[in-house]
Amino acid sequence: MSLRDSIKAVREQFRTAIEKISNDPSALEEIRVKFLGRKGEVAKLFSTMDKIAAEERAEAGKLLNELKNDLQSKFESLNKKQDSKKSS
């Protein structure tokens, strides 16, 4: 599986996971850890960088950073929504 395919798969898994959660903050935290934690899916993809050819690393790093930033912003958005629901 190519890095692009792996990134696409992780993005899809994240989307599926966030669709399934309820308003449970612990479920949201589990998703954060699973995807963005030190041993999470994104970190696993970053650990494959040493197997990528040197001339492809810059592009791979860019794609991985985009994935990480995208997932972080979606997580933060969900977190804010849950916080606002608690306040209401």
N, C-alpha and C positions, 0 to 999 in steps of 0.2 A: 504494500500500500504506500502510495507516495505521500509526501508531507502535506500536499494540498488536500488529498483525500482524507488524511487523518484530521486536518483542521476542520474540514467540512463535517466530518463525523462527530467531532467534539462539539462543534457549534449546534448540530442537530440534537445531540444528546442533551445539551444544556437547555435548548428550547423545549424539548419534551419534558425534561425534569421540572422546569418552572411552570409548565402548563398543568402538571399534576399536583402541585402543592396547594394546600389550603392556606388559610391565614395563620398557620402555625409558624412562629418565629424559629423554632428549633429545626423545622424542615428546611427553611430557607438557609439556615446556618450549615446544615448538612450538605446542601447543594454547593454553598460557597467553598466548603472544605474539599468536597469531591472534585471540583473543577479548578479552584484557584489556590488551594492549599499547597503547602510545601511538597507534598507527595501527590498532588492532584493531577488531573489529566493534562492541564496546560504545562505543568512542570515536567511531566513525562515527555511531552513533545519537545520542550527546550533541551532535555537531556539527549535527544537524538542529534543535536546540532553537530557533534563531533563526527558523525557518520556522513555528513553532507559534504560534498566537494567544496573546496575553498571558494571557487568562483560562484557558487550558488548560495553561500552562507548569508550574504547581505540580504538577498531577496527572501530567504527563509526566515531570517531574523525579523525582517519587516512584517512578514505575514503572521508570525507568531506573536509579535508585539501588538499587531492590530487585533488578533483574536483575544489576547489577554485584556486589552483595553476595552474591547467591545463587551466581553463578559463581565468585567468589573463595573462598567457603567450600567449595564442591564441589572446587575445585582443591586447596585446602589439605588437605582430607580425603584426596584421592587421593595427594597428595605424602607425607603421613604414612604411608599404607598402603605406598607404595613404599619409604620409608625403613625401615619396620619389617620389610619383606621382606628388605632388604639386610642388616639386623642379624641376622636369623635364620640 
